[in-house]
Amino acid sequence: MSGLLRGVMAGRGRSVFLAVFLMVQTLAVVFFVGDVLLDVMQNDLGPHLYFEVLVSLALAMSVGLGAVALRQTLEELAAQDQALASARGALGDVIAAQFTAWGLTPAERDVAFLALKGLDVAEIAELRGRASGTVRAQLTRIYAKAGVSGRAQFAAWFVEDLLGEGLEPPREG
């Protein structure tokens, strides 16, 4: 399968692709069934008619299978969206609980959350309407309360928590 087709078949693109493919197949079924009916009405009962009936049945079955595949894909996407929303909420709960455990003030919580989102000192200061020096001082207090030396360790603390046991060390031999 080509890279483009593989990309289309992933996620939401896959459901759109299946829906369009299903519509084209449905149009083909309508065309062939109409052609079969026209041949029957004209009393053209030869091998050509039997072939068209066979093709019509095969297309109708593929439309049914395509509809089932589309429904399953949409259900999988809905389940993945729900799982992602739950994970986001769970991460937010973990972060809030840890901020409480570290005893961060409301202002420190805001700054810490913005730092976790990847904003730099100037961006945090602008968003909060504070001086950059104030934000730096708050970050220093946050890192001290968290027992880390800087932004990278601060973010890594949450990533490590999410990964749980982490990666296994390579085996010797």
Disulfide bonds with the S-S distance in Angstrom:
none
